[in-house]
Amino acid sequence: MDITMFVDTLWVVFAGILVFFMNLGFAAVESGFARSKNTVNILSKNFIVFAVSSLGFMLLGWGLMFGGDNPFIGTQNLFILNNSSLDFYKDTLTPNVPFWAKFFFQLVFCGTAATIVSGAVAERIKYISFILFSFILTLVIYPIVGHWIWGGGWLAKLGFMDFAGDTVVHSVGGWAALAGAIILGPRCDKYDKNGKPKAIPGHNMSLAVIGLFILWLGWFGFNPGSTMSFQNPADVAHIVLTTNTSAIAAVLTATATSWIFIGKPDLGMTINGCLAGLVGITGSCAYVSVASSLLIGAIAGVLVVFSVLFFDRVKVDDPVGATSVHLVCGVFGTLCVGLFAQEGVTSLSTVNGLFFGGGLKLFGIELLGIIAVGAFVFVSTSLVWLILKETVGIRVSLEEEIQGLDIGEHGNTAYPDFAIVAPIMASVNGTSYDEQIAGIQAAVSKPASDVVSPDVAIPVVDKSRPGAKITRITVITNQEKFPKLQSDLDKIGITGLTVTNVLGYGMQKGYTEYYRGVPVKTRLLPKVKVDIVVCKIPTETVINTIKKSLYTGNVGDGKIFVYDVENVIKIRTGEEGYDALQDEDKE
């Protein structure tokens, strides 16, 4: 192997590994944007989709994409497994990289297109239906579009340009996602009775941000790796910089746009903004200047914010914004080739776009490609979704959707330490949940042979002191205030407290919360409830102590509730009223 083949192969394999690593980024972003009850399902889909897409692309996809120069579909050497004629593909894409290295690089691109669909249909898609759809998409539909543009098909012959896949990857995944989201319909709690969208916040924005940075890193394999050569390092460096520049511009404009039009710099919009900038530059990263990439990213960042709001309002429920990021910005990025392409910015750029004296020719070709690909993919994927809907079904039951797909589809949860397990146990060894509970209750209520009856052990004798007033004081306040409250109550002799962690809400400190531009219905917040029953210590003393302990003058200090208590009975001794509240045993 000569040094040229060694360097190019190493570069293509390394870039492919970076693109493969993006699967983790998609999994993290999608699961972070989804509710916790669907986390296992999201993660599992991101595993299975790469496995399924890899199989489909290996069995037939590669052959349909690169098998000869037929204008519409590959027809030669379609099956590459156990094929002794792989020399047919020696000059495909590049002669300097061995076949299986080229195959791996194209494979991870195919997997990316399929992964895009996962987020748009999240939280209500049947697992088996998603698997079947992904297989068909990557076996037939994606490779046909890939052949038109990268495999020598009719669009390539017209001069259509899509360097790293704004149309081939992102728009294909986006059109398939849009079709799926429309046919599936919105989640059960997404719209109110008047059709107004309701916010459904994701459960872990930290995870979503981690996923975003992984995707950003992976894009430095996605775009620069599409050179499939490292013989001109200046080209690679230029693509790295246009990719990054577009991303940073989109971060800033998406943040500013959400700040201006929503009222706050929405983190979800910022994440989608960064992805929009990365998608927007993918098709033109080798054809435009760094200055143009700054403008492309800036526009993409604004575009994605309004796109998310638009799809919400037309009842296309996309939990992660995949259609806005990959479809809308994929289409926009393709148009940018026809607008901003500049001859000579890299050795790969040989045509000028509209803004650099090239006229409307390239822009017209790009627009034609967008329309053709959009029509083919949307119609074909809609047909697949409808066939699946009429056969295996595509949507889980309402009960399963409300409960969460983790239990219904996978039988486990992502956060078992925080899950209420009992109500969702269907059966154990054929015994229903209700039967299990009945058995436990019978076992508990059955008296053991050596246990004395309470009637014998504790005679019922009225030992209450007439005239002793008993008061229950309940305090609800923020959790962080409890330690000081406990200390102050101890100083006045209150040692018996019943403390409960509860959820509640008041004015939420006067702020309205938003998620991707939609107001969030007032959320229950963690509180602590403290119950005190007093008799010996004056009620007014206890109340004054609580007020002094909790008072700051700000919203959230808490509330005090005072109740009369009819009687108190100490189970161990049978004492009642005042005597039952005393901790010390009487001699």
Secondary structure, 3 states (H helix, E strand, C coil): CCHHHHHHHHHHHHHHHHHHHHHHHHHHHHHHHCCHHHHHHHHHHHHHHHHHHHHHHHHHHHHHHHCCCCCCCCCCCCCCCCCCCHHHHCCCCCCCCCHHHHHHHHHHHHHHHHHHHHHHCCCCECHHHHHHHHHHHHHHHHHHHHHHHHCCCHHHHHCCCCCCCHHHHHHHHHHHHHHHHHHHCCCCCCECCCCCECCCCCCCHHHHHHHHHHHHHHHHHHCHHHHCCCCCHHHHHHHHHHHHHHHHHHHHHHHHHHHHHHCCCCHHHHHHHHHHHHHHHHCCCCCCCHHHHHHHHHHHHHHHHHHHHHHHHCCCCCCCCHHHHHHHHHHHHHHHHHHHCCCCCCCCCCCCCHHHCCCCHHHHHHHHHHHHHHHHHHHHHHHHHHHHHHCCCCECCHHHHHHCHHHHHHCCCCCHHHCCCHHHCCEECCEEHHHHHHHHHHHHHCCCCCCCCHHHHCCCCCCCCCCCCEEEEEEEECHHHHHHHHHHHHHCCCCCCEEEEEEECCCHHHCCCEECCEECCCCCEEEEEEEEEECCCCHHHHHHHHHHHHCCCCCCCCEEEEEEECCCECCCCCCEHHHHCCCCCCC
